[in-house]
Amino acid sequence: MADQNKRSFWQIMLILGLTLLGCNSVQGYLDTYIAAQPTPTATPFSVEENVSELFVGNAQLTVGDTTDAQVGVVQIVGAEIPIQYRWTTSGGEITQGQGTCCITYQAPNDPGSYQIALTITYGDQVVQRAAVVQVEGPVVTVEPTPTSTPVVPTVTPEPTDIPLADAAAYFARAEERYTRREMDGTLADYTKAIEMGYEPLADAYYNRGYIYYMQQDYAAAIDDFTKSIELNYDPLGLPYYNRANTYYYTGKNEEAIADYTRAIELEYDPLAYIYNSRGLTYRKIGEYDLAIADYTKAIELEHSPLSWPYYNRANAFADKEVYDQAIADYTEAVNIDPANADAYLDRGRVYQTIGETSLAKLDFNEVLILGDDLQKKAAQTQIDELAAAQ
């Protein structure tokens, strides 16, 4: 992969699941994310803290191409509530896997940047993940003038683990192995490239850190992202952003906020996602006003999909018991995305809290029409509670 394509590939692949798995072909890859935890009676399961970012197999596509996309999730053994997945895209089509952790995405016929988005629901918990793919126009190949073809002797392919000539060769093979999801080989080759002094060395550290991050080896990921920052990775905001994500998943919220802030200061695009991610972190630690300010900034920067920061800001207003503002933002979310069953469900809960039972029932009934099985079950529970209270 050429240097420019390589850089674009890794930059596009970063888009976080903090804007807050599978397919048979990638099941082995997803298995690295599955882990057993104590039963829910011991510790409540937090979807926010146990879902990885959204990974795209190939973020550089030609019109009509397909690629896989998936998230990793740490699941609880014995959990009675299923995890629900709803995929959307700003362009192109979800051709397989809707309702699962892994989908096949087909690029549209028009070149451009497109977002693949995922909403994950577990009980009353909702998290969001997104990634961006770049779609290029078809490549026009000019065929050369036919010439006589010399007879080429058959060459036996060499094993893929043979020693290579230099650091650049190891770096290139690491990228190739990544596209095939050979994660152990990818890590080994990036490590060899680092040992042999690949230049720019910051790129090798960042890429290896990203693989560690995907495999949830967060301590190693933080070390490599930190090294890439020290070596002035270009663009510098990228390792700050992914180190922030890593801090978030390890519960180091203050460190995560500091790195999100630094990424914003460095004007790393897309800024809307970073503001939304930092807002989620602020809400996690109970800093609702700061969360609201960040969601507002994400709205001003036209986060895509725009319904997400409105929905997130509504949740923060509801946390503060500022119910009129919460209702207004939930309403805006459903105006933008009329199929957003989560917004109807949570707006209905706010209506129920303030005694607007008729409006609450209307929203819960809407969820019975639009929602998946889990959302419908939650809405029916609320309807039953309203009936019992009469």
Summary of the structure (lengths in Angstrom):
residues: 390
radius of gyration: 23.0
end to end distance: 66.2
largest distance: 88.6
contacts: 1287
relative contact order: 0.09
helix: 52%
strand: 14%
